[in-house]
Every structure is written in structure tokens, then in C-alpha cells.
């Protein structure tokens, strides 16, 4: 299945994934949550990997915007700003999963809620923080070195979900997609500040 979170196109292997673009989902988020809770937030993608693991994706593309004052603030102080944004999206999206599993009763939503409710099953959060390819290698290496710190900050913000949340901070310069049966590519002529 192909999903777009501009400027990226993700291609998930249907053999391993059931996945939706949660922040654009009409069944749960746009129809039932947004109209009632206008300030609610949503992760980008919600997936079930190999029928056993719930995966929440939040994609942030900084192409052309890495040095803006807003993004410097979001990424400074061990990523406190970006981690707060992502953790709020996780919190609100988990409420949507509960709603979907209880009210919609499709296989996808029932499975998502079953995984979320079972402490023996994995829930993974993937924070996809894409670097600006126009940056120098020194800057890219510096941002990569910050990923473990951002991961730790995000873990602290979502440890109410589970004592040791499974958080991955990554980008297309790493091979997570290969390990988890998906690929990502840039859309032509794309710039973003998501």
C-alpha cells in the first residue's frame, strides 16, 4: 500500500502490513474525533505489522526548513518541542484506536485495540525526522547523533503507555524500512515543513 505524507511516499508491503493514513482517516479521525474535539492531534500513519505489532508513525520533513527559527526551537533542548508535539499526537491517537476498536468493529480496528490492550504485544512509535539533503555532512552527522537523545526524551514523555516504550527515531538515511518491509521515496519537486 502506498501512503503519502508530503514530501514522502511510503510503500508498505501488503504481505506484512495493514496500514492507514490516520490523520486523513474519514472513518474515525475526521468523522468522529475532529468535529467533537477540534484541538485533538493525530499521528500520520497507524499500522499493524505482521498482525502482532501496532506501529504509530509521525513523519517530520525539514527539507529547506532545518534552519528556520521555529524548527531550531522544536529541535533544541534535546528535542523537547518536537517530542511534546509527537507525544500529544500519540496520546490523542490512542484514544482514536480505543474508539475504533469499540465502535467501528472492523478487523483493522479490533486488531489494533487488541494489540494495544495486550501488554505482551509490542507498540512501536516511529518518529521519522527527515533531514534536509542540502545540509553539509557535518550537520547531518550532528542531527543523527542527536537522534538517541530525542529518542530518550520521547520515551520519557510516553512512558505512561508502557514502562519501556519502543521508540525509533529515524530517517531515510537509515535502513529501518528495509528491516520492516517498507520503502520511502521523495515526491518530485517537494519541499515541506510538517
N, CA and C atoms as an extended XYZ file, in Angstrom:
582
Properties=species:S:1:pos:R:3:atomname:S:1:resname:S:1:resid:I:1 pbc="F F F"
N         0.841       -1.172        0.000 N   UNK     1
C         0.000        0.000        0.000 CA  UNK     1
C         0.887        1.236        0.000 C   UNK     1
N         0.535        2.211       -0.789 N   UNK     2
C         1.263        3.468       -0.864 CA  UNK     2
C         0.515        4.542       -0.063 C   UNK     2
N         1.255        5.249        0.794 N   UNK     3
C         0.723        6.370        1.553 CA  UNK     3
C         1.655        7.556        1.370 C   UNK     3
N         1.066        8.736        1.234 N   UNK     4
C         1.862        9.936        1.043 CA  UNK     4
C         1.728       10.839        2.253 C   UNK     4
N         2.854       11.225        2.789 N   UNK     5
C         2.934       12.297        3.774 CA  UNK     5
C         3.956       13.250        3.177 C   UNK     5
N         3.427       14.236        2.495 N   UNK     6
C         4.242       15.101        1.658 CA  UNK     6
C         5.435       15.642        2.422 C   UNK     6
N         6.624       15.523        1.884 N   UNK     7
C         7.009       15.216        0.516 CA  UNK     7
C         7.424       13.771        0.298 C   UNK     7
N         6.986       12.854        1.148 N   UNK     8
C         7.434       11.475        1.065 CA  UNK     8
C         6.309       10.540        0.626 C   UNK     8
N         6.701        9.513       -0.103 N   UNK     9
C         5.770        8.438       -0.429 CA  UNK     9
C         6.306        7.169        0.219 C   UNK     9
N         5.498        6.569        1.070 N   UNK    10
C         5.844        5.323        1.736 CA  UNK    10
C         5.128        4.187        1.018 C   UNK    10
N         5.834        3.106        0.787 N   UNK    11
C         5.264        1.934        0.127 CA  UNK    11
C         5.404        0.752        1.087 C   UNK    11
N         4.279        0.311        1.653 N   UNK    12
C         4.262       -0.758        2.641 CA  UNK    12
C         3.904       -2.077        1.967 C   UNK    12
N         4.657       -3.110        2.265 N   UNK    13
C         4.431       -4.436        1.700 CA  UNK    13
C         3.132       -5.007        2.283 C   UNK    13
N         2.147       -5.234        1.424 N   UNK    14
C         0.829       -5.733        1.866 CA  UNK    14
C         0.897       -7.090        2.549 C   UNK    14
N         1.957       -7.836        2.293 N   UNK    15
C         2.101       -9.143        2.928 CA  UNK    15
C         2.328       -9.006        4.435 C   UNK    15
N         2.915       -7.880        4.848 N   UNK    16
C         3.282       -7.692        6.247 CA  UNK    16
C         2.481       -6.603        6.959 C   UNK    16
N         1.851       -5.706        6.197 N   UNK    17
C         1.250       -4.517        6.785 CA  UNK    17
C        -0.237       -4.389        6.511 C   UNK    17
N        -0.978       -3.955        7.531 N   UNK    18
C        -2.289       -3.338        7.399 CA  UNK    18
C        -2.044       -1.922        7.897 C   UNK    18
N        -2.309       -0.917        7.084 N   UNK    19
C        -1.920        0.433        7.483 CA  UNK    19
C        -2.877        1.457        6.905 C   UNK    19
N        -3.104        2.532        7.661 N   UNK    20
C        -3.956        3.627        7.192 CA  UNK    20
C        -3.242        4.958        7.437 C   UNK    20
N        -3.666        5.952        6.717 N   UNK    21
C        -3.207        7.312        6.974 CA  UNK    21
C        -4.174        7.891        8.003 C   UNK    21
N        -3.820        7.736        9.263 N   UNK    22
C        -4.734        8.034       10.358 CA  UNK    22
C        -5.196        9.486       10.363 C   UNK    22
N        -4.281       10.433       10.121 N   UNK    23
C        -4.683       11.844       10.191 CA  UNK    23
C        -5.585       12.265        9.034 C   UNK    23
N        -5.785       11.386        8.055 N   UNK    24
C        -6.707       11.658        6.948 CA  UNK    24
C        -7.870       10.661        6.933 C   UNK    24
N        -7.960        9.831        7.968 N   UNK    25
C        -8.965        8.766        8.017 CA  UNK    25
C       -10.361        9.328        8.260 C   UNK    25
N       -11.279        9.034        7.351 N   UNK    26
C       -12.657        9.509        7.477 CA  UNK    26
C       -13.477        8.672        8.459 C   UNK    26
N       -13.118        7.405        8.612 N   UNK    27
C       -13.922        6.512        9.447 CA  UNK    27
C       -13.857        6.888       10.934 C   UNK    27
N       -12.691        7.246       11.402 N   UNK    28
C       -12.527        7.537       12.832 CA  UNK    28
C       -12.176        8.999       13.063 C   UNK    28
N       -11.017        9.398       12.591 N   UNK    29
C       -10.477       10.700       12.993 CA  UNK    29
C       -11.289       11.877       12.459 C   UNK    29
N       -11.480       11.963       11.182 N   UNK    30
C       -12.138       13.144       10.602 CA  UNK    30
C       -13.644       13.177       10.878 C   UNK    30
N       -14.267       12.019       10.952 N   UNK    31
C       -15.724       11.967       11.137 CA  UNK    31
C       -16.142       12.000       12.609 C   UNK    31
N       -15.394       11.324       13.461 N   UNK    32
C       -15.843       11.156       14.841 CA  UNK    32
C       -15.051       11.932       15.884 C   UNK    32
N       -13.785       12.227       15.615 N   UNK    33
C       -12.977       12.873       16.643 CA  UNK    33
C       -12.817       14.368       16.373 C   UNK    33
N       -12.367       14.740       15.195 N   UNK    34
C       -12.131       16.158       14.891 CA  UNK    34
C       -13.353       17.050       15.112 C   UNK    34
N       -14.558       16.641       14.668 N   UNK    35
C       -15.701       17.543       14.870 CA  UNK    35
C       -16.041       17.783       16.343 C   UNK    35
N       -15.713       16.828       17.193 N   UNK    36
C       -16.078       16.943       18.601 CA  UNK    36
C       -14.938       17.516       19.451 C   UNK    36
N       -13.714       17.269       19.025 N   UNK    37
C       -12.530       17.728       19.758 CA  UNK    37
C       -11.605       18.433       18.779 C   UNK    37
N       -11.907       19.679       18.471 N   UNK    38
C       -11.197       20.409       17.437 CA  UNK    38
C        -9.704       20.554       17.724 C   UNK    38
N        -9.288       20.525       18.954 N   UNK    39
C        -7.872       20.663       19.277 CA  UNK    39
C        -7.135       19.331       19.323 C   UNK    39
N        -7.823       18.248       18.961 N   UNK    40
C        -7.157       16.946       19.004 CA  UNK    40
C        -6.088       16.873       17.922 C   UNK    40
N        -5.123       16.005       18.153 N   UNK    41
C        -3.997       15.840       17.251 CA  UNK    41
C        -3.981       14.390       16.778 C   UNK    41
N        -3.267       14.152       15.679 N   UNK    42
C        -3.249       12.796       15.124 CA  UNK    42
C        -1.880       12.471       14.552 C   UNK    42
N        -1.459       11.236       14.768 N   UNK    43
C        -0.247       10.750       14.114 CA  UNK    43
C        -0.529       10.632       12.623 C   UNK    43
N         0.526       10.458       11.837 N   UNK    44
C         0.350       10.379       10.391 CA  UNK    44
C        -0.178        9.017        9.946 C   UNK    44
N         0.495        7.946       10.321 N   UNK    45
C         0.090        6.601        9.905 CA  UNK    45
C        -0.114        5.721       11.136 C   UNK    45
N        -1.044        4.798       11.005 N   UNK    46
C        -1.281        3.783       12.029 CA  UNK    46
C        -1.245        2.440       11.330 C   UNK    46
N        -0.366        1.557       11.801 N   UNK    47
C        -0.212        0.278       11.118 CA  UNK    47
C        -0.180       -0.903       12.055 C   UNK    47
N        -0.513       -2.041       11.484 N   UNK    48
C        -0.386       -3.320       12.172 CA  UNK    48
C         0.628       -4.123       11.363 C   UNK    48
N         1.739       -4.442       12.009 N   UNK    49
C         2.849       -5.120       11.347 CA  UNK    49
C         2.830       -6.600       11.711 C   UNK    49
N         2.765       -7.436       10.689 N   UNK    50
C         2.748       -8.901       10.848 CA  UNK    50
C         1.633       -9.369       11.776 C   UNK    50
N         0.554       -8.600       11.867 N   UNK    51
C        -0.605       -8.991       12.654 CA  UNK    51
C        -0.384       -8.979       14.159 C   UNK    51
N         0.813       -8.558       14.611 N   UNK    52
C         1.170       -8.677       16.024 CA  UNK    52
C         1.653       -7.397       16.681 C   UNK    52
N         2.030       -6.400       15.873 N   UNK    53
C         2.666       -5.200       16.412 CA  UNK    53
C         1.926       -3.964       15.923 C   UNK    53
N         1.592       -3.084       16.838 N   UNK    54
C         0.954       -1.817       16.494 CA  UNK    54
C         2.056       -0.778       16.297 C   UNK    54
N         2.012       -0.059       15.160 N   UNK    55
C         3.059        0.906       14.840 CA  UNK    55
C         2.416        2.256       14.560 C   UNK    55
N         2.873        3.268       15.300 N   UNK    56
C         2.404        4.640       15.112 CA  UNK    56
C         3.538        5.430       14.473 C   UNK    56
N         3.273        6.027       13.308 N   UNK    57
C         4.276        6.800       12.576 CA  UNK    57
C         3.966        8.292       12.687 C   UNK    57
N         4.977        9.068       12.984 N   UNK    58
C         4.882       10.519       12.855 CA  UNK    58
C         6.049       10.953       11.982 C   UNK    58
N         5.737       11.597       10.872 N   UNK    59
C         6.733       11.986        9.885 CA  UNK    59
C         6.917       13.494        9.931 C   UNK    59
N         8.155       13.921       10.056 N   UNK    60
C         8.502       15.335       10.033 CA  UNK    60
C         9.573       15.538        8.972 C   UNK    60
N         9.253       16.326        7.963 N   UNK    61
C        10.212       16.623        6.906 CA  UNK    61
C        10.708       18.047        7.049 C   UNK    61
N        12.016       18.203        7.171 N   UNK    62
C        12.598       19.518        7.389 CA  UNK    62
C        13.323       20.035        6.148 C   UNK    62
N        13.037       19.459        4.994 N   UNK    63
C        13.716       19.864        3.764 CA  UNK    63
C        13.509       21.358        3.512 C   UNK    63
N        14.624       22.079        3.491 N   UNK    64
C        14.567       23.508        3.243 CA  UNK    64
C        14.194       24.349        4.452 C   UNK    64
N        13.894       23.699        5.587 N   UNK    65
C        13.408       24.431        6.754 CA  UNK    65
C        14.199       24.131        8.022 C   UNK    65
N        15.276       23.364        7.914 N   UNK    66
C        16.010       22.929        9.103 CA  UNK    66
C        16.516       24.114        9.931 C   UNK    66
N        16.882       25.199        9.261 N   UNK    67
C        17.474       26.324        9.982 CA  UNK    67
C        16.473       27.407       10.350 C   UNK    67
N        15.183       27.185       10.121 N   UNK    68
C        14.198       28.193       10.498 CA  UNK    68
C        14.158       28.321       12.023 C   UNK    68
N        13.798       29.499       12.507 N   UNK    69
C        13.725       29.724       13.952 CA  UNK    69
C        12.756       28.748       14.615 C   UNK    69
N        11.619       28.515       13.958 N   UNK    70
C        10.623       27.597       14.534 CA  UNK    70
C        11.211       26.203       14.719 C   UNK    70
N        11.874       25.687       13.691 N   UNK    71
C        12.405       24.330       13.789 CA  UNK    71
C        13.617       24.245       14.697 C   UNK    71
N        14.413       25.283       14.756 N   UNK    72
C        15.519       25.282       15.715 CA  UNK    72
C        14.955       25.144       17.131 C   UNK    72
N        13.863       25.845       17.394 N   UNK    73
C        13.221       25.744       18.703 CA  UNK    73
C        12.650       24.359       18.958 C   UNK    73
N        12.046       23.769       17.935 N   UNK    74
C        11.453       22.434       18.086 CA  UNK    74
C        12.520       21.377       18.354 C   UNK    74
N        13.713       21.566       17.785 N   UNK    75
C        14.763       20.555       17.891 CA  UNK    75
C        15.773       20.843       19.005 C   UNK    75
N        15.727       22.033       19.588 N   UNK    76
C        16.688       22.365       20.643 CA  UNK    76
C        16.273       21.729       21.967 C   UNK    76
N        17.146       21.869       22.958 N   UNK    77
C        16.853       21.371       24.303 CA  UNK    77
C        16.479       19.883       24.280 C   UNK    77
N        17.332       19.099       23.610 N   UNK    78
C        17.132       17.647       23.476 CA  UNK    78
C        15.820       17.292       22.774 C   UNK    78
N        15.378       18.167       21.883 N   UNK    79
C        14.173       17.876       21.107 CA  UNK    79
C        12.885       18.004       21.899 C   UNK    79
N        12.885       18.778       22.978 N   UNK    80
C        11.690       18.900       23.821 CA  UNK    80
C        10.460       19.293       23.022 C   UNK    80
N        10.593       20.292       22.133 N   UNK    81
C         9.439       20.774       21.373 CA  UNK    81
C         8.853       19.711       20.467 C   UNK    81
N         9.696       19.085       19.662 N   UNK    82
C         9.206       18.070       18.717 CA  UNK    82
C         8.681       16.852       19.479 C   UNK    82
N         9.322       16.512       20.590 N   UNK    83
C         8.864       15.364       21.382 CA  UNK    83
C         7.517       15.637       22.039 C   UNK    83
N         7.287       16.863       22.480 N   UNK    84
C         5.980       17.215       23.036 CA  UNK    84
C         4.915       17.113       21.949 C   UNK    84
N         5.189       17.630       20.754 N   UNK    85
C         4.233       17.528       19.636 CA  UNK    85
C         3.885       16.077       19.352 C   UNK    85
N         4.911       15.244       19.233 N   UNK    86
C         4.687       13.837       18.888 CA  UNK    86
C         3.946       13.120       20.011 C   UNK    86
N         4.322       13.364       21.254 N   UNK    87
C         3.651       12.663       22.368 CA  UNK    87
C         2.183       13.058       22.479 C   UNK    87
N         1.838       14.313       22.181 N   UNK    88
C         0.430       14.718       22.174 CA  UNK    88
C        -0.328       14.008       21.057 C   UNK    88
N         0.300       13.847       19.910 N   UNK    89
C        -0.341       13.130       18.803 CA  UNK    89
C        -0.553       11.663       19.163 C   UNK    89
N         0.423       11.070       19.841 N   UNK    90
C         0.288        9.676       20.274 CA  UNK    90
C        -0.884        9.553       21.245 C   UNK    90
N        -0.907       10.413       22.250 N   UNK    91
C        -1.979       10.388       23.261 CA  UNK    91
C        -3.362       10.447       22.603 C   UNK    91
N        -3.554       11.418       21.727 N   UNK    92
C        -4.861       11.594       21.106 CA  UNK    92
C        -5.189       10.462       20.136 C   UNK    92
N        -4.177        9.935       19.457 N   UNK    93
C        -4.413        8.845       18.508 CA  UNK    93
C        -4.775        7.548       19.219 C   UNK    93
N        -4.210        7.330       20.411 N   UNK    94
C        -4.576        6.132       21.173 CA  UNK    94
C        -6.046        6.171       21.557 C   UNK    94
N        -6.553        7.343       21.871 N   UNK    95
C        -7.991        7.467       22.148 CA  UNK    95
C        -8.797        7.098       20.903 C   UNK    95
N        -8.303        7.479       19.737 N   UNK    96
C        -8.969        7.112       18.482 CA  UNK    96
C        -8.968        5.610       18.245 C   UNK    96
N        -7.886        4.943       18.628 N   UNK    97
C        -7.820        3.480       18.487 CA  UNK    97
C        -8.862        2.826       19.390 C   UNK    97
N        -8.982        3.318       20.603 N   UNK    98
C        -9.997        2.770       21.510 CA  UNK    98
C       -11.388        2.970       20.905 C   UNK    98
N       -11.653        4.163       20.404 N   UNK    99
C       -12.943        4.428       19.764 CA  UNK    99
C       -13.166        3.477       18.589 C   UNK    99
N       -12.165        3.341       17.739 N   UNK   100
C       -12.305        2.464       16.571 CA  UNK   100
C       -12.569        1.022       16.956 C   UNK   100
N       -11.813        0.527       17.944 N   UNK   101
C       -11.978       -0.863       18.365 CA  UNK   101
C       -13.300       -1.137       19.038 C   UNK   101
N       -13.845       -0.145       19.717 N   UNK   102
C       -15.112       -0.337       20.433 CA  UNK   102
C       -16.331       -0.048       19.567 C   UNK   102
N       -16.218        0.912       18.654 N   UNK   103
C       -17.399        1.378       17.938 CA  UNK   103
C       -17.481        0.927       16.471 C   UNK   103
N       -16.356        0.796       15.816 N   UNK   104
C       -16.379        0.511       14.371 CA  UNK   104
C       -16.403       -0.982       14.102 C   UNK   104
N       -15.651       -1.725       14.858 N   UNK   105
C       -15.674       -3.190       14.820 CA  UNK   105
C       -15.173       -3.801       13.517 C   UNK   105
N       -14.400       -3.063       12.707 N   UNK   106
C       -13.769       -3.701       11.555 CA  UNK   106
C       -12.572       -4.501       12.065 C   UNK   106
N       -12.064       -5.406       11.248 N   UNK   107
C       -10.930       -6.240       11.653 CA  UNK   107
C        -9.731       -5.363       12.007 C   UNK   107
N        -9.465       -4.339       11.211 N   UNK   108
C        -8.324       -3.473       11.481 CA  UNK   108
C        -8.429       -2.849       12.870 C   UNK   108
N        -9.546       -2.207       13.165 N   UNK   109
C        -9.687       -1.501       14.445 CA  UNK   109
C        -9.745       -2.467       15.617 C   UNK   109
N       -10.397       -3.608       15.441 N   UNK   110
C       -10.439       -4.598       16.509 CA  UNK   110
C        -9.034       -5.120       16.808 C   UNK   110
N        -8.277       -5.422       15.757 N   UNK   111
C        -6.908       -5.912       15.946 CA  UNK   111
C        -6.035       -4.853       16.605 C   UNK   111
N        -6.158       -3.596       16.156 N   UNK   112
C        -5.363       -2.508       16.747 CA  UNK   112
C        -5.651       -2.388       18.247 C   UNK   112
N        -6.922       -2.427       18.628 N   UNK   113
C        -7.272       -2.321       20.044 CA  UNK   113
C        -6.804       -3.550       20.820 C   UNK   113
N        -6.935       -4.736       20.232 N   UNK   114
C        -6.468       -5.952       20.910 CA  UNK   114
C        -4.966       -5.885       21.199 C   UNK   114
N        -4.186       -5.414       20.216 N   UNK   115
C        -2.734       -5.296       20.416 CA  UNK   115
C        -2.451       -4.253       21.491 C   UNK   115
N        -3.099       -3.110       21.392 N   UNK   116
C        -2.889       -2.037       22.360 CA  UNK   116
C        -3.232       -2.491       23.779 C   UNK   116
N        -4.243       -3.328       23.917 N   UNK   117
C        -4.721       -3.774       25.238 CA  UNK   117
C        -3.903       -4.917       25.826 C   UNK   117
N        -3.075       -5.543       25.016 N   UNK   118
C        -2.332       -6.718       25.458 CA  UNK   118
C        -0.892       -6.334       25.810 C   UNK   118
N        -0.511       -6.359       27.095 N   UNK   119
C         0.844       -5.941       27.474 CA  UNK   119
C         1.944       -6.836       26.911 C   UNK   119
N         1.591       -8.001       26.391 N   UNK   120
C         2.594       -8.890       25.797 CA  UNK   120
C         2.873       -8.554       24.330 C   UNK   120
N         2.052       -7.686       23.752 N   UNK   121
C         2.239       -7.292       22.344 CA  UNK   121
C         3.032       -5.984       22.288 C   UNK   121
N         3.714       -5.773       21.172 N   UNK   122
C         4.545       -4.576       21.002 CA  UNK   122
C         3.743       -3.421       20.419 C   UNK   122
N         4.017       -2.245       20.950 N   UNK   123
C         3.547       -0.986       20.376 CA  UNK   123
C         4.809       -0.178       20.081 C   UNK   123
N         5.003        0.167       18.816 N   UNK   124
C         6.199        0.889       18.387 CA  UNK   124
C         5.790        2.274       17.911 C   UNK   124
N         6.555        3.261       18.302 N   UNK   125
C         6.397        4.621       17.793 CA  UNK   125
C         7.606        4.908       16.915 C   UNK   125
N         7.349        5.279       15.665 N   UNK   126
C         8.430        5.657       14.757 CA  UNK   126
C         8.323        7.150       14.499 C   UNK   126
N         9.324        7.883       14.966 N   UNK   127
C         9.429        9.313       14.683 CA  UNK   127
C        10.380        9.446       13.497 C   UNK   127
N         9.816        9.750       12.339 N   UNK   128
C        10.596        9.847       11.100 CA  UNK   128
C        10.967       11.312       10.930 C   UNK   128
N        12.198       11.658       11.310 N   UNK   129
C        12.661       13.042       11.260 CA  UNK   129
C        13.625       13.165       10.087 C   UNK   129
N        13.102       13.630        8.972 N   UNK   130
C        13.896       13.675        7.740 CA  UNK   130
C        14.764       14.926        7.703 C   UNK   130
N        16.022       14.716        7.397 N   UNK   131
C        16.980       15.801        7.302 CA  UNK   131
C        16.867       16.488        5.948 C   UNK   131
N        17.364       17.672        5.878 N   UNK   132
C        17.450       18.404        4.623 CA  UNK   132
C        18.644       17.871        3.845 C   UNK   132
N        18.418       17.274        2.662 N   UNK   133
C        19.544       16.706        1.917 CA  UNK   133
C        20.552       17.756        1.461 C   UNK   133
N        20.192       19.041        1.510 N   UNK   134
C        21.111       20.101        1.119 CA  UNK   134
C        22.083       20.487        2.223 C   UNK   134
N        21.933       19.892        3.393 N   UNK   135
C        22.814       20.238        4.512 CA  UNK   135
C        24.179       19.586        4.349 C   UNK   135
N        25.167       20.178        4.980 N   UNK   136
C        26.508       19.599        4.940 CA  UNK   136
C        26.523       18.275        5.698 C   UNK   136
N        27.477       17.438        5.381 N   UNK   137
C        27.605       16.144        6.049 CA  UNK   137
C        27.827       16.321        7.551 C   UNK   137
N        28.544       17.373        7.930 N   UNK   138
C        28.777       17.644        9.359 CA  UNK   138
C        27.448       17.878       10.067 C   UNK   138
N        26.546       18.675        9.461 N   UNK   139
C        25.243       18.952       10.070 CA  UNK   139
C        24.395       17.680       10.132 C   UNK   139
N        24.410       16.898        9.063 N   UNK   140
C        23.637       15.647        9.039 CA  UNK   140
C        24.144       14.705       10.128 C   UNK   140
N        25.474       14.579       10.259 N   UNK   141
C        26.041       13.726       11.306 CA  UNK   141
C        25.664       14.231       12.699 C   UNK   141
N        25.627       15.527       12.879 N   UNK   142
C        25.239       16.119       14.158 CA  UNK   142
C        23.781       15.788       14.477 C   UNK   142
N        22.902       15.893       13.492 N   UNK   143
C        21.487       15.565       13.696 CA  UNK   143
C        21.324       14.079       14.001 C   UNK   143
N        22.046       13.219       13.296 N   UNK   144
C        21.966       11.780       13.571 CA  UNK   144
C        22.419       11.482       14.989 C   UNK   144
N        23.468       12.152       15.435 N   UNK   145
C        23.968       11.952       16.796 CA  UNK   145
C        22.934       12.385       17.824 C   UNK   145
N        22.079       13.337       17.462 N   UNK   146
C        21.036       13.806       18.380 CA  UNK   146
C        19.860       12.841       18.455 C   UNK   146
N        19.694       11.954       17.477 N   UNK   147
C        18.542       11.045       17.462 CA  UNK   147
C        18.402       10.215       18.733 C   UNK   147
N        19.485        9.635       19.290 N   UNK   148
C        19.309        8.890       20.549 CA  UNK   148
C        18.821        9.777       21.697 C   UNK   148
N        19.244       11.028       21.706 N   UNK   149
C        18.794       11.948       22.756 CA  UNK   149
C        17.313       12.259       22.564 C   UNK   149
N        16.910       12.514       21.324 N   UNK   150
C        15.490       12.759       21.032 CA  UNK   150
C        14.675       11.513       21.371 C   UNK   150
N        15.204       10.341       21.052 N   UNK   151
C        14.517        9.079       21.373 CA  UNK   151
C        14.298        8.973       22.881 C   UNK   151
N        15.328        9.256       23.657 N   UNK   152
C        15.218        9.173       25.118 CA  UNK   152
C        14.213       10.196       25.654 C   UNK   152
N        14.230       11.400       25.100 N   UNK   153
C        13.275       12.435       25.520 CA  UNK   153
C        11.853       11.988       25.213 C   UNK   153
N        11.640       11.433       24.021 N   UNK   154
C        10.306       10.968       23.642 CA  UNK   154
C         9.878        9.785       24.519 C   UNK   154
N        10.808        8.888       24.834 N   UNK   155
C        10.478        7.769       25.725 CA  UNK   155
C         9.961        8.269       27.068 C   UNK   155
N        10.600        9.284       27.614 N   UNK   156
C        10.177        9.827       28.905 CA  UNK   156
C         8.769       10.415       28.826 C   UNK   156
N         8.435       10.998       27.673 N   UNK   157
C         7.124       11.629       27.526 CA  UNK   157
C         5.997       10.619       27.298 C   UNK   157
N         6.327        9.414       26.844 N   UNK   158
C         5.268        8.423       26.590 CA  UNK   158
C         5.429        7.167       27.450 C   UNK   158
N         6.205        7.254       28.530 N   UNK   159
C         6.368        6.056       29.351 CA  UNK   159
C         5.117        5.694       30.144 C   UNK   159
N         4.082        6.526       30.090 N   UNK   160
C         2.793        6.160       30.678 CA  UNK   160
C         2.133        5.048       29.855 C   UNK   160
N         2.522        4.919       28.573 N   UNK   161
C         1.963        3.887       27.700 CA  UNK   161
C         2.444        2.511       28.127 C   UNK   161
N         3.699        2.412       28.435 N   UNK   162
C         4.329        1.186       28.891 CA  UNK   162
C         5.630        1.595       29.575 C   UNK   162
N         6.118        0.832       30.535 N   UNK   163
C         7.322        1.262       31.260 CA  UNK   163
C         8.544        1.482       30.365 C   UNK   163
N         8.650        0.738       29.271 N   UNK   164
C         9.791        0.877       28.383 CA  UNK   164
C         9.291        0.996       26.942 C   UNK   164
N         8.784        2.166       26.559 N   UNK   165
C         8.196        2.287       25.224 CA  UNK   165
C         9.225        2.049       24.118 C   UNK   165
N         8.783        1.403       23.065 N   UNK   166
C         9.629        1.078       21.918 CA  UNK   166
C         9.573        2.251       20.947 C   UNK   166
N        10.561        3.128       21.015 N   UNK   167
C        10.600        4.344       20.217 CA  UNK   167
C        11.746        4.233       19.226 C   UNK   167
N        11.479        4.558       17.976 N   UNK   168
C        12.528        4.598       16.961 CA  UNK   168
C        12.535        5.994       16.351 C   UNK   168
N        13.695        6.628       16.359 N   UNK   169
C        13.871        7.918       15.702 CA  UNK   169
C        14.763        7.642       14.503 C   UNK   169
N        14.250        7.932       13.313 N   UNK   170
C        14.955        7.519       12.109 CA  UNK   170
C        14.709        8.485       10.965 C   UNK   170
N        15.310        8.192        9.830 N   UNK   171
C        15.102        8.944        8.589 CA  UNK   171
C        15.481        8.030        7.435 C   UNK   171
N        15.383        8.542        6.221 N   UNK   172
C        15.674        7.691        5.059 CA  UNK   172
C        17.150        7.373        4.925 C   UNK   172
N        18.018        8.017        5.715 N   UNK   173
C        19.435        7.691        5.662 CA  UNK   173
C        19.740        6.405        6.431 C   UNK   173
N        18.762        5.870        7.119 N   UNK   174
C        18.938        4.615        7.851 CA  UNK   174
C        18.117        3.534        7.154 C   UNK   174
N        18.275        2.292        7.554 N   UNK   175
C        17.635        1.193        6.817 CA  UNK   175
C        16.452        0.566        7.541 C   UNK   175
N        15.751        1.327        8.360 N   UNK   176
C        14.602        0.784        9.090 CA  UNK   176
C        13.551        0.226        8.135 C   UNK   176
N        13.278        0.946        7.056 N   UNK   177
C        12.276        0.481        6.092 CA  UNK   177
C        12.574       -0.899        5.562 C   UNK   177
N        13.831       -1.162        5.248 N   UNK   178
C        14.209       -2.489        4.763 CA  UNK   178
C        13.930       -3.551        5.816 C   UNK   178
N        14.236       -3.248        7.059 N   UNK   179
C        14.030       -4.218        8.139 CA  UNK   179
C        12.557       -4.458        8.422 C   UNK   179
N        11.703       -3.450        8.137 N   UNK   180
C        10.281       -3.576        8.469 CA  UNK   180
C         9.386       -3.608        7.225 C   UNK   180
N         9.921       -3.978        6.093 N   UNK   181
C         9.146       -4.239        4.876 CA  UNK   181
C         8.389       -3.027        4.348 C   UNK   181
N         9.065       -1.879        4.287 N   UNK   182
C         8.504       -0.725        3.602 CA  UNK   182
C         9.636        0.089        3.006 C   UNK   182
N         9.288        0.921        2.044 N   UNK   183
C        10.280        1.802        1.439 CA  UNK   183
C         9.720        3.219        1.438 C   UNK   183
N        10.604        4.181        1.293 N   UNK   184
C        10.194        5.586        1.263 CA  UNK   184
C        10.975        6.280        0.160 C   UNK   184
N        10.284        7.172       -0.528 N   UNK   185
C        10.933        7.961       -1.574 CA  UNK   185
C        10.407        9.385       -1.500 C   UNK   185
N        11.185       10.306       -2.048 N   UNK   186
C        10.774       11.711       -2.105 CA  UNK   186
C         9.844       11.905       -3.289 C   UNK   186
N         8.836       12.707       -3.096 N   UNK   187
C         7.981       13.118       -4.194 CA  UNK   187
C         8.781       14.120       -5.041 C   UNK   187
N         8.546       14.162       -6.345 N   UNK   188
C         9.288       15.120       -7.179 CA  UNK   188
C         8.953       16.570       -6.783 C   UNK   188
N         9.965       17.440       -6.837 N   UNK   189
C         9.815       18.877       -6.583 CA  UNK   189
C         9.139       19.161       -5.253 C   UNK   189
N         9.579       18.533       -4.205 N   UNK   190
C         8.880       18.687       -2.923 CA  UNK   190
C         9.720       19.465       -1.930 C   UNK   190
N         9.005       20.297       -1.161 N   UNK   191
C         9.555       20.982       -0.002 CA  UNK   191
C         8.508       20.911        1.077 C   UNK   191
N         8.939       20.848        2.345 N   UNK   192
C         7.980       20.693        3.423 CA  UNK   192
C         8.419       21.358        4.711 C   UNK   192
N         7.479       21.537        5.563 N   UNK   193
C         7.711       21.948        6.955 CA  UNK   193
C         6.588       21.338        7.775 C   UNK   193
N         6.550       20.016        7.846 N   UNK   194
C         5.437       19.352        8.527 CA  UNK   194
C         5.583       19.332       10.012 C   UNK   194
